[in-house]
Amino acid sequence: MKNSSINLSSMIAKDKPELKNDIGSALERADISFYDDSMQPLVYKDIQKALKEIQKL
């Protein structure tokens, strides 16, 4: 999952509430190990932010 996809996921969940659970599950299962070590904390932070936004919906 690319970083821009993470950022868009909460907007998609807002527009398509029927996908909220699927999007949340995909974010929770996302494998960020292929990112450089320096990028992994940033990607993880973006995922957590998106999950929080989705939970608010």
N, C-alpha and C positions, 0 to 999 in steps of 0.2 A: 504494500500500500504506500503510495507516494504521499509526501507531506501535504501537497495541495489537496489531495483527496481527503486527508484527515480534516483539513480546515473546512472543506465543503460538506462533510458528512452531517454536521448538525443542521445546516441549511436544508439539506435534502430531507432529513428526518422531520423538520418543521413543515415542509411542503407535502411530504408523503408520510403522515403519521403511522400508516399501516406498516411502514418499513422500520420504524423506530427500534423495535426489539432486534431485528436482524442486523441493523447497522451497529447497534451497541455491542452485540455479540461478536461481530466481525472486528470491531475495534479492540475488544478484550482479547481476541485470539491473534491479533496482528503480530507477525514475526518481524521484529525490528533488528534482528541480529545481523542482517546483511548491511546495515548502515555502519559507517566508520564509528569507532568507539567514541569519538568526540561528538558525533551527531545523535547517538542513541538517547542521551538524556533529553535533548531538545525534542526529538520525535515522541518520546514517552510523555513529556509534558504536554505536547499538542494533543495526544490521544486522551490524556486525562481531562484536559480542558473540553474537548469535544464530548466526552462522556458526561461531564457535568452539565453541559448545555443541553444534551439530549435528555437527561434525567429531569430537567426542569420543564420539559414539554408536556 
